[in-house]
C-alpha cells in the first residue's frame, strides 16, 4: 500500500488522484471520508493486541470497561457490584464467576463465525 506500506490485503484499491495502489482499509477510508487514514488507525491495525494502540484511539467521556478499560464493545453489561463491563468481561464473569484475564484482551470486535 502506498499509504501504510502493508503488503497483504483482501482487496487492492487505487488512489483516485495518483492511481497509486492502496490496501482495502486505506482505500475504503479515503472513499468514505475523503482523506487519508490517520497514523493512529494504521498503528492500531498493525499491533492489534498492543494496549498502547487503543490508548491512541480513546475518546474522552466515552464509557469504559471497569476491568479492561476498553471503550469498544457491542453491548455494555454490569457486574454484580454494578460496575460497567464490556461484553467480553461481563459474559466471562457471569459464566466463570471470576474476572476475565487481561491476557485474553484484544482491541478488535470480531463478528461471529456462522459456519
JOJO-V497654 format. One record per residue. N is the residue number from 1. RES is the residue in three letters. NEAR is the number of other ideal C-beta (glycine too) atoms within 8 Angstrom. Layout:
BEGIN
[[N	RES	NEAR] [N	RES	NEAR]]
END
This chain:
BEGIN
[[1	UNK	11] [2	UNK	7] [3	UNK	12] [4	UNK	10] [5	UNK	5] [6	UNK	8] [7	UNK	4] [8	UNK	3] [9	UNK	9] [10	UNK	3] [11	UNK	6] [12	UNK	9] [13	UNK	12] [14	UNK	9] [15	UNK	13] [16	UNK	5] [17	UNK	4] [18	UNK	5] [19	UNK	6] [20	UNK	8] [21	UNK	9] [22	UNK	14] [23	UNK	13] [24	UNK	11] [25	UNK	12] [26	UNK	15] [27	UNK	14] [28	UNK	9] [29	UNK	12] [30	UNK	14] [31	UNK	7] [32	UNK	6] [33	UNK	6] [34	UNK	4] [35	UNK	5] [36	UNK	7] [37	UNK	10] [38	UNK	6] [39	UNK	5] [40	UNK	9] [41	UNK	11] [42	UNK	12] [43	UNK	10] [44	UNK	13] [45	UNK	9] [46	UNK	7] [47	UNK	9] [48	UNK	10] [49	UNK	7] [50	UNK	7] [51	UNK	7] [52	UNK	7] [53	UNK	14] [54	UNK	13] [55	UNK	7] [56	UNK	9] [57	UNK	9] [58	UNK	8] [59	UNK	6] [60	UNK	4] [61	UNK	3] [62	UNK	7] [63	UNK	6] [64	UNK	8] [65	UNK	13] [66	UNK	7] [67	UNK	11] [68	UNK	10] [69	UNK	6] [70	UNK	11] [71	UNK	11] [72	UNK	7] [73	UNK	11] [74	UNK	4] [75	UNK	6] [76	UNK	10] [77	UNK	12] [78	UNK	8] [79	UNK	11] [80	UNK	4] [81	UNK	4] [82	UNK	5] [83	UNK	8] [84	UNK	10] [85	UNK	14] [86	UNK	13] [87	UNK	11] [88	UNK	11] [89	UNK	14] [90	UNK	14] [91	UNK	9] [92	UNK	11] [93	UNK	15] [94	UNK	8] [95	UNK	6] [96	UNK	6] [97	UNK	5] [98	UNK	4] [99	UNK	7] [100	UNK	11] [101	UNK	5] [102	UNK	6] [103	UNK	4] [104	UNK	8] [105	UNK	11] [106	UNK	6] [107	UNK	10] [108	UNK	5] [109	UNK	6] [110	UNK	4] [111	UNK	4] [112	UNK	4] [113	UNK	4] [114	UNK	3] [115	UNK	2]]
END
